[in-house]
């Protein structure tokens, strides 16, 4: 480091400047300037202050501040890559337009804004007006946005879907909602369900609270079976493309739903 200090001292003496002259010009205290010329850099409170003092001292005595910093880093053993991280000694000059040079016409800005508005309107129209594909599942939080009305239950209380004598499946109106239809199943020891896909349909199924398979799309002609001792919950992305039978009896209410819907079968 004494080599670098000697370089600064020599440059100062060649310009016939005193340390007081340098201090008045750079606002650096004289004892720090003396430490620079002596190569005693430990007197500085930090690396940032040291490098700033080296840069200002070099500029005051006519040396290239960047070359002085490079020389310091080399003596300090710092990697060369750090040189690129040092900020320039002077801020770059602000770009200005040449005399007679015209800036961009405001018409171009208006055209860009109009183009963005058209693209944004097209995207919104596709997002909100496009009908959902019946094969794909619809998120539960968006079910309230379905445009087609749900088929209302038959009036007059819990309407039986099957004649007496076999498995009885009744719609529980009080427990059903716009998103889910609840069925009470009687005259059966277990719930034995079978689904036949007449069209491509997304299916999620749980028997007694346990997921039977990862929710996915089933192709036309595929079958799904499930058994439970208490309840079966199923969600269909395309109910019209499914034929559902419970205990060997078709449940017609399922295929009447036009949009994604949940179905719950409870054994009484």
C-alpha positions as a Markdown table, in Angstrom:
| # | Residue | x | y | z |
|---|---|---|---|---|
| 1 | Unk | 0.0 | 0.0 | 0.0 |
| 2 | Unk | 3.0 | 2.3 | 0.5 |
| 3 | Unk | 3.6 | 2.1 | -3.3 |
| 4 | Unk | 0.1 | 3.6 | -3.9 |
| 5 | Unk | 0.6 | 6.3 | -1.3 |
| 6 | Unk | 3.9 | 7.2 | -2.9 |
| 7 | Unk | 2.1 | 7.5 | -6.2 |
| 8 | Unk | -0.4 | 10.0 | -4.7 |
| 9 | Unk | 2.4 | 12.0 | -3.0 |
| 10 | Unk | 4.5 | 12.3 | -6.2 |
| 11 | Unk | 1.5 | 13.5 | -8.2 |
| 12 | Unk | 0.7 | 16.1 | -5.5 |
| 13 | Unk | 4.2 | 17.4 | -5.4 |
| 14 | Unk | 4.4 | 17.6 | -9.2 |
| 15 | Unk | 1.4 | 19.9 | -9.1 |
| 16 | Unk | 3.0 | 21.9 | -6.3 |
| 17 | Unk | 0.0 | 21.3 | -4.0 |
| 18 | Unk | -0.1 | 21.1 | -0.2 |
| 19 | Unk | -2.2 | 18.7 | 1.8 |
| 20 | Unk | -4.1 | 21.8 | 2.9 |
| 21 | Unk | -4.9 | 22.6 | -0.7 |
| 22 | Unk | -6.1 | 19.1 | -1.3 |
| 23 | Unk | -8.2 | 19.2 | 1.9 |
| 24 | Unk | -9.9 | 22.4 | 0.9 |
| 25 | Unk | -10.7 | 21.0 | -2.5 |
| 26 | Unk | -11.9 | 17.5 | -1.5 |
| 27 | Unk | -13.2 | 18.4 | 2.1 |
| 28 | Unk | -11.1 | 15.4 | 3.4 |
| 29 | Unk | -9.4 | 16.0 | 6.7 |
| 30 | Unk | -5.6 | 16.4 | 6.5 |
| 31 | Unk | -4.9 | 13.4 | 8.8 |
| 32 | Unk | -6.8 | 11.2 | 6.4 |
| 33 | Unk | -4.8 | 12.6 | 3.4 |
| 34 | Unk | -1.6 | 11.9 | 5.3 |
| 35 | Unk | -2.7 | 8.3 | 5.9 |
| 36 | Unk | -3.3 | 7.9 | 2.2 |
| 37 | Unk | 0.2 | 9.1 | 1.3 |
| 38 | Unk | 1.7 | 6.9 | 3.9 |
| 39 | Unk | -0.3 | 3.8 | 2.8 |
| 40 | Unk | -1.8 | 3.5 | 6.2 |
| 41 | Unk | -5.4 | 2.7 | 5.1 |
| 42 | Unk | -6.4 | 1.1 | 8.4 |
| 43 | Unk | -7.2 | 4.6 | 9.8 |
| 44 | Unk | -10.3 | 4.8 | 7.6 |
| 45 | Unk | -13.6 | 3.7 | 9.3 |
| 46 | Unk | -14.6 | 1.6 | 6.3 |
| 47 | Unk | -13.8 | 0.4 | 2.8 |
| 48 | Unk | -16.4 | 2.8 | 1.3 |
| 49 | Unk | -14.7 | 5.8 | 2.9 |
| 50 | Unk | -11.3 | 4.7 | 1.8 |
| 51 | Unk | -12.2 | 4.2 | -1.8 |
| 52 | Unk | -14.0 | 7.5 | -1.9 |
| 53 | Unk | -11.0 | 9.3 | -0.5 |
| 54 | Unk | -8.7 | 7.6 | -3.0 |
| 55 | Unk | -10.9 | 8.6 | -5.8 |
| 56 | Unk | -11.2 | 12.3 | -4.7 |
| 57 | Unk | -7.4 | 12.5 | -3.9 |
| 58 | Unk | -6.5 | 11.1 | -7.4 |
| 59 | Unk | -8.9 | 13.5 | -9.1 |
| 60 | Unk | -7.4 | 16.5 | -7.2 |
| 61 | Unk | -3.8 | 15.7 | -8.3 |
| 62 | Unk | -4.6 | 14.9 | -11.9 |
| 63 | Unk | -4.6 | 11.1 | -11.8 |
| 64 | Unk | -7.3 | 8.8 | -13.2 |
| 65 | Unk | -9.5 | 7.8 | -10.2 |
| 66 | Unk | -10.5 | 4.6 | -11.8 |
| 67 | Unk | -6.9 | 3.5 | -12.5 |
| 68 | Unk | -6.0 | 4.3 | -8.9 |
| 69 | Unk | -8.9 | 2.2 | -7.6 |
| 70 | Unk | -7.9 | -0.7 | -9.9 |
| 71 | Unk | -4.3 | -0.4 | -8.5 |
| 72 | Unk | -5.7 | -0.5 | -5.0 |
| 73 | Unk | -7.8 | -3.5 | -5.6 |
| 74 | Unk | -4.8 | -5.3 | -7.1 |
| 75 | Unk | -2.7 | -4.6 | -4.1 |
| 76 | Unk | -5.5 | -5.5 | -1.7 |
| 77 | Unk | -6.0 | -8.9 | -3.5 |
| 78 | Unk | -9.6 | -8.2 | -4.6 |
| 79 | Unk | -10.9 | -10.1 | -7.6 |
| 80 | Unk | -10.9 | -8.2 | -10.9 |
| 81 | Unk | -14.6 | -8.8 | -11.4 |
| 82 | Unk | -15.4 | -6.4 | -8.6 |
| 83 | Unk | -14.0 | -3.6 | -10.8 |
| 84 | Unk | -17.1 | -3.7 | -12.9 |
| 85 | Unk | -19.3 | -3.2 | -9.8 |
| 86 | Unk | -17.7 | 0.2 | -8.9 |
| 87 | Unk | -19.9 | 3.2 | -9.8 |
| 88 | Unk | -18.5 | 5.7 | -12.3 |
| 89 | Unk | -16.7 | 8.7 | -10.7 |
| 90 | Unk | -19.0 | 11.0 | -12.5 |
| 91 | Unk | -22.7 | 10.5 | -13.5 |
| 92 | Unk | -23.3 | 10.1 | -17.2 |
| 93 | Unk | -24.4 | 13.2 | -19.0 |
| 94 | Unk | -28.1 | 13.5 | -19.5 |
| 95 | Unk | -29.2 | 12.7 | -23.1 |
| 96 | Unk | -30.7 | 15.6 | -24.9 |
| 97 | Unk | -32.3 | 16.0 | -28.2 |
| 98 | Unk | -30.1 | 17.6 | -30.9 |
| 99 | Unk | -31.1 | 21.0 | -32.2 |
| 100 | Unk | -33.9 | 20.7 | -34.7 |
| 101 | Unk | -34.6 | 17.1 | -33.8 |
| 102 | Unk | -38.3 | 16.3 | -33.3 |
| 103 | Unk | -39.5 | 13.9 | -30.6 |
| 104 | Unk | -42.0 | 11.2 | -31.3 |
| 105 | Unk | -45.4 | 12.4 | -32.4 |
| 106 | Unk | -48.2 | 12.2 | -29.8 |
| 107 | Unk | -50.3 | 10.4 | -32.5 |
| 108 | Unk | -48.1 | 7.3 | -32.0 |
| 109 | Unk | -48.9 | 7.3 | -28.3 |
| 110 | Unk | -52.6 | 7.5 | -29.0 |
| 111 | Unk | -52.4 | 4.6 | -31.4 |
| 112 | Unk | -50.6 | 2.4 | -28.9 |
| 113 | Unk | -53.2 | 3.2 | -26.2 |
| 114 | Unk | -56.1 | 2.4 | -28.6 |
| 115 | Unk | -54.4 | -0.9 | -29.6 |
| 116 | Unk | -54.0 | -1.8 | -25.9 |
| 117 | Unk | -57.7 | -1.0 | -25.2 |
| 118 | Unk | -58.9 | -3.1 | -28.2 |
| 119 | Unk | -56.7 | -6.1 | -27.1 |
| 120 | Unk | -57.9 | -5.7 | -23.5 |
| 121 | Unk | -61.6 | -5.7 | -24.6 |
| 122 | Unk | -61.1 | -8.7 | -26.7 |
| 123 | Unk | -59.4 | -10.6 | -23.8 |
| 124 | Unk | -62.2 | -9.7 | -21.4 |
| 125 | Unk | -64.9 | -10.7 | -24.0 |
| 126 | Unk | -63.2 | -14.1 | -24.4 |
| 127 | Unk | -62.9 | -14.6 | -20.6 |
| 128 | Unk | -66.4 | -13.7 | -19.6 |
| 129 | Unk | -68.5 | -14.7 | -22.6 |
| 130 | Unk | -66.9 | -18.0 | -23.5 |
| 131 | Unk | -69.1 | -20.9 | -22.3 |
| 132 | Unk | -67.3 | -23.5 | -20.2 |
| 133 | Unk | -66.6 | -26.8 | -21.9 |
| 134 | Unk | -68.9 | -29.5 | -20.4 |
| 135 | Unk | -66.0 | -32.0 | -20.1 |
| 136 | Unk | -63.8 | -29.9 | -17.8 |
| 137 | Unk | -64.5 | -29.4 | -14.1 |
| 138 | Unk | -65.7 | -26.0 | -13.0 |
| 139 | Unk | -64.1 | -24.6 | -9.7 |
| 140 | Unk | -66.5 | -24.5 | -6.8 |
| 141 | Unk | -66.0 | -20.8 | -6.2 |
| 142 | Unk | -67.3 | -20.0 | -9.7 |
| 143 | Unk | -70.4 | -22.2 | -9.6 |
| 144 | Unk | -72.6 | -19.2 | -8.7 |
| 145 | Unk | -71.7 | -17.7 | -12.2 |
| 146 | Unk | -73.3 | -20.5 | -14.2 |
| 147 | Unk | -75.8 | -19.0 | -16.6 |
| 148 | Unk | -78.1 | -21.9 | -17.1 |
| 149 | Unk | -80.6 | -22.4 | -14.3 |
| 150 | Unk | -80.5 | -25.6 | -12.3 |
| 151 | Unk | -83.5 | -28.0 | -12.7 |
| 152 | Unk | -85.7 | -27.4 | -9.7 |
| 153 | Unk | -86.9 | -30.3 | -7.6 |
| 154 | Unk | -90.4 | -31.6 | -8.1 |
| 155 | Unk | -92.9 | -29.7 | -6.0 |
| 156 | Unk | -94.7 | -31.3 | -3.1 |
| 157 | Unk | -92.0 | -32.4 | -0.7 |
| 158 | Unk | -89.5 | -35.2 | -1.2 |
| 159 | Unk | -90.5 | -36.7 | -4.6 |
| 160 | Unk | -89.8 | -40.4 | -4.9 |
| 161 | Unk | -87.7 | -41.2 | -8.0 |
| 162 | Unk | -88.6 | -44.9 | -8.1 |
| 163 | Unk | -91.7 | -47.0 | -7.5 |
| 164 | Unk | -92.2 | -48.8 | -4.3 |
| 165 | Unk | -90.9 | -52.3 | -3.7 |
| 166 | Unk | -87.2 | -51.9 | -4.5 |
| 167 | Unk | -84.5 | -49.4 | -3.6 |
| 168 | Unk | -86.1 | -46.1 | -2.9 |
| 169 | Unk | -84.2 | -42.9 | -3.9 |
| 170 | Unk | -85.8 | -39.6 | -2.9 |
| 171 | Unk | -84.6 | -36.0 | -3.4 |
| 172 | Unk | -84.1 | -34.2 | -0.1 |
| 173 | Unk | -85.3 | -30.8 | -1.0 |
| 174 | Unk | -84.6 | -29.2 | 2.4 |
| 175 | Unk | -80.9 | -30.3 | 2.2 |
| 176 | Unk | -80.3 | -29.6 | -1.5 |
| 177 | Unk | -78.8 | -26.4 | -2.8 |
| 178 | Unk | -78.2 | -24.9 | -6.2 |
| 179 | Unk | -74.8 | -26.5 | -6.3 |
| 180 | Unk | -75.6 | -29.9 | -4.7 |
| 181 | Unk | -78.5 | -32.3 | -4.9 |
| 182 | Unk | -79.0 | -34.6 | -1.8 |
| 183 | Unk | -80.6 | -38.0 | -2.2 |
| 184 | Unk | -82.0 | -40.3 | 0.7 |
| 185 | Unk | -81.7 | -44.0 | -0.2 |
| 186 | Unk | -83.9 | -46.5 | 1.6 |
| 187 | Unk | -84.5 | -50.3 | 1.3 |
| 188 | Unk | -80.8 | -51.0 | 0.7 |
| 189 | Unk | -78.1 | -52.5 | 2.9 |
| 190 | Unk | -75.3 | -50.8 | 1.1 |
| 191 | Unk | -74.9 | -48.1 | -1.5 |
| 192 | Unk | -73.8 | -49.7 | -4.8 |
| 193 | Unk | -73.2 | -47.0 | -7.5 |
| 194 | Unk | -72.3 | -47.3 | -11.2 |
| 195 | Unk | -71.5 | -44.6 | -13.7 |
| 196 | Unk | -71.5 | -45.1 | -17.4 |
| 197 | Unk | -70.0 | -42.2 | -19.5 |
| 198 | Unk | -72.1 | -41.6 | -22.6 |
| 199 | Unk | -69.9 | -38.5 | -23.3 |
| 200 | Unk | -66.5 | -37.3 | -22.1 |
| 201 | Unk | -67.0 | -36.2 | -18.5 |
| 202 | Unk | -64.8 | -35.0 | -15.5 |
| 203 | Unk | -65.5 | -37.0 | -12.3 |
| 204 | Unk | -64.6 | -36.8 | -8.6 |
| 205 | Unk | -65.9 | -39.4 | -6.3 |
| 206 | Unk | -65.7 | -40.1 | -2.5 |
| 207 | Unk | -67.2 | -43.2 | -0.8 |
| 208 | Unk | -67.7 | -42.8 | 3.0 |
| 209 | Unk | -65.4 | -39.8 | 2.9 |
| 210 | Unk | -62.5 | -41.5 | 1.1 |
| 211 | Unk | -61.4 | -40.5 | -2.4 |
| 212 | Unk | -61.7 | -43.4 | -4.8 |
| 213 | Unk | -59.4 | -42.1 | -7.5 |
| 214 | Unk | -57.7 | -38.9 | -8.5 |
| 215 | Unk | -60.3 | -36.6 | -10.2 |
| 216 | Unk | -59.9 | -36.7 | -13.9 |
| 217 | Unk | -61.7 | -36.9 | -17.3 |
| 218 | Unk | -63.3 | -40.1 | -18.3 |
| 219 | Unk | -63.9 | -40.9 | -22.0 |
| 220 | Unk | -67.1 | -42.1 | -23.6 |
| 221 | Unk | -67.9 | -45.7 | -22.8 |
| 222 | Unk | -65.8 | -45.8 | -19.5 |
| 223 | Unk | -67.5 | -47.1 | -16.3 |
| 224 | Unk | -67.0 | -46.2 | -12.7 |
| 225 | Unk | -68.2 | -48.3 | -9.7 |
| 226 | Unk | -68.2 | -47.5 | -6.0 |
| 227 | Unk | -69.7 | -48.9 | -2.8 |
| 228 | Unk | -70.2 | -47.4 | 0.6 |
| 229 | Unk | -72.0 | -48.2 | 3.9 |
| 230 | Unk | -73.1 | -44.6 | 4.6 |
| 231 | Unk | -72.7 | -42.1 | 1.9 |
| 232 | Unk | -71.3 | -41.5 | -1.6 |
| 233 | Unk | -70.4 | -38.0 | -2.8 |
| 234 | Unk | -69.8 | -37.3 | -6.5 |
| 235 | Unk | -69.0 | -34.3 | -8.6 |
| 236 | Unk | -69.7 | -34.3 | -12.4 |
| 237 | Unk | -68.4 | -31.8 | -14.8 |
| 238 | Unk | -70.9 | -32.9 | -17.5 |
| 239 | Unk | -73.9 | -34.6 | -15.8 |
| 240 | Unk | -75.8 | -34.9 | -19.1 |
| 241 | Unk | -73.1 | -37.2 | -20.4 |
| 242 | Unk | -73.4 | -39.7 | -17.5 |
| 243 | Unk | -75.9 | -42.5 | -16.8 |
| 244 | Unk | -75.9 | -43.1 | -13.1 |
| 245 | Unk | -77.5 | -46.2 | -11.4 |
| 246 | Unk | -77.8 | -46.9 | -7.7 |
| 247 | Unk | -78.6 | -50.5 | -6.7 |
| 248 | Unk | -79.3 | -51.3 | -10.3 |
| 249 | Unk | -81.9 | -48.4 | -10.7 |
| 250 | Unk | -81.1 | -45.4 | -12.9 |
| 251 | Unk | -81.2 | -42.0 | -11.2 |
| 252 | Unk | -82.7 | -39.8 | -13.9 |
| 253 | Unk | -82.3 | -36.6 | -11.8 |
| 254 | Unk | -78.5 | -36.6 | -12.4 |
| 255 | Unk | -78.6 | -36.3 | -16.2 |
| 256 | Unk | -81.1 | -33.5 | -16.0 |
| 257 | Unk | -78.5 | -31.1 | -14.6 |
| 258 | Unk | -77.0 | -29.0 | -17.4 |
| 259 | Unk | -73.9 | -27.7 | -15.7 |
| 260 | Unk | -71.2 | -29.0 | -13.3 |
| 261 | Unk | -73.0 | -30.3 | -10.2 |
| 262 | Unk | -72.5 | -32.2 | -6.9 |
| 263 | Unk | -74.6 | -35.2 | -5.8 |
| 264 | Unk | -74.8 | -36.7 | -2.4 |
| 265 | Unk | -76.4 | -40.1 | -1.7 |
| 266 | Unk | -77.1 | -40.9 | 2.0 |
| 267 | Unk | -78.2 | -44.4 | 3.2 |
| 268 | Unk | -81.2 | -44.2 | 5.5 |
